């Protein structure tokens, strides 16, 4: 069956920092195929091995303002003193060619994507517990104690809002979480197939 017999599915994946959603999304794309990762714009500086254009589009505050003013942003939101956003044209181009697009964004952005793209599937990834989340964040060694507590506070707020999402997945064992998210993607693909085109193809063969 051709992937172009349906429109791509926008899939929002949100989670508190340290839950492993980025790794989860990349594993799902590699394992199940037919999907691409939306690369967000951000005003923060690169960290570690992050590369411009693949990890994020790193832009200045002025450039970010210009993107908003021109209507180029599908969604954007402030997060921890910086701004993050999703480019509109690339997303529509990929969806219109039958490619699923995964958005690794926070709850604010997720709600904006849902409003802009009503057919979006919203998935919230939960840590096994707040204690495990704190352990993972401390293990990264990238935050001061004050920053860590801010992240944990934001995590509690985001988890409280997860009831607005379509599906909740607990990322305790990564392989299981990959299977669960990938299965959701496959199920949604089957629902969104162009049935008339598929039937016509079968009957005409």
N, C-alpha and C positions, 0 to 999 in steps of 0.2 A: 504493500500500500504506500503510495506516495505521501511524504510528509506535507506536500503542498495542497493536499485535499482538505486542509483545515487551516484556520488561523492559529498562530502560536498562542500559548497560554502565558500570561504574566503571573509569576509566582513570587509572592512576597515572603521572605523568610526573616523574621525578626527574633531577637533574643538579647538578653543582657550581655554586656561585655564579658568575655571569658567562658561563654557557654560552648563555643566551638562551631558557631554557625557558618563561618567562612570556610573552614575545612570541610564541613558537612556538604555545603553547596558544591564545592569543587569535586568532591568524591562522587556526588550524584551525577554531575555533568559528565565526568569521565566514565562512570559505570553504565549510565542509561542513555547517553547521547541525545542528540536532537535538541539540546538546550545550550544557551550561552549565558555567561555571567554579565550582568549590567555593571559597568565600571562607573562609579560615582565621581562627581566633582567634589573637591574639598579645598578649603582654605588653609588647612593645617599643613605643616611640613612633613616630608616623608620620614618614615621610621625604619631603621634597620635596613633590610634588603628590599624594601618597597621600591617599585619603579613606576615612573610616570607613564600613564597610558595603559598599564596592565593592572597595577594595584589600585590606583586612583588616577584621575586627572587632577594634578596639583595646580591650582590657580591662585592668583592674588585676590585680595578682597575686592579690588576694583573690577577685575575681570568677572568675578562672581556676580557683582552688581549688574554688570552689563548683560550677562546671560539671563538674569531675572528680568531685566527691563525689556529685553528683546523677545521674551516669551519662549526662550529656548529650554527652560526648565520644566520638566513634567511634575516634579515635586522638589522641595528643598526644606531644610529645617536646621536650626542651630543645635549643636550637640557639643557639650563641654567646651564652650568658648570659641568654637569654630563652626563653620557651616558646611553642610553636605547637601548634594542635590543630584538629580538624575536628568540627563539630557533627553529631550523629547523626540527628536527626529530619528535617532538611532534605534530607540525602542520601537517606534511604529514601523520602521523599515524591517526590523527583524521579525516582529509579530506578523506582519503582512506577508512574509515569505514562509510562514509555517514554523518558525523557530521559537521555541519556548524561551522566555527570558526570566532568569532568577534575579531577584532584587534582595541584596543583603543590606537591609536598612532598618532603622528603628521604628518604634510604634507611630511616631508623628508622621514619618514618611510613608509608612504602610497605609495609614488612613487616607493620605492624599492620593496614593496610587489607586486605592479602592475607589475613591471618588472619581478619579480621572479615567480609570479603566474598570468599569463595573464588573467585568467578568474575572477579575483577578482572584486567585486563590491565595488566602492569607494563612500562613503557617507560623506558629510561634514555637520556638525551641526553648524548653525549660532545662535548667540544671537539675541533677538528682536531688540537690538540697542547697540551701544557702551556705551551709558549712563547706560543701564541696566547691561551690562557686568561689568562695573566699580563698580556699586552698589553691584553686587554679589561678586566680588573679595574683596571689602572692608569689606563685611559682614563676609567673612571667617576669617579675622583678623590674617592671617598667614604671610603677607608680609609687609616689610617696604615700605615707600612711594616710594623710589627708585626702589625697586623690583616690586612694583605695576605698575609703569610707564613703566618698561621694559616689563612686561607682556602685557600691553595694546599696546605697540609698536609692539611686536611680533604678537599679535592678528590681528592688521591691516594688517601686511604682510601676515599672513596665509589666512585671508579672501580674500585678493587680488588674492591668488593662488587657491581659491576654484573653480574657473572656470574649472580647470583641472579634477574635480571630476564628477562622473556620475550623482549624485543626491544631491540637497541641501535641508536640512530640518531646519526649524526655531524652536528652542526649547523655545517657549513662554509658552505654556501650556504643561506640561509633558505628560499627558494622550494622547493628540493629537499626540505629537512627537513619543510616543511609538507605537501608532496605525500606523503611517506613516512608521516608520522603520520596524515594524513587517510585514506590508503589502508588502513591498519591498522584504523581506526575503521569504515570502510565494510565491510571484510571481516568484522569481528566482528559487525556489525549483521546481515549476511546469515546468519551462523551461528546467531544467537539469535532469529530470527523464530519466532513461534508457528506451526509448520508446519500443525498441524491446523486452526487458525483461518484461515490463508491459503488452504488447499485448499478449506475449506468456503465461503469467500467467493467463490472462483473458480467453484466448481461451482454455487453458488447464484445466480450472476449471469446 
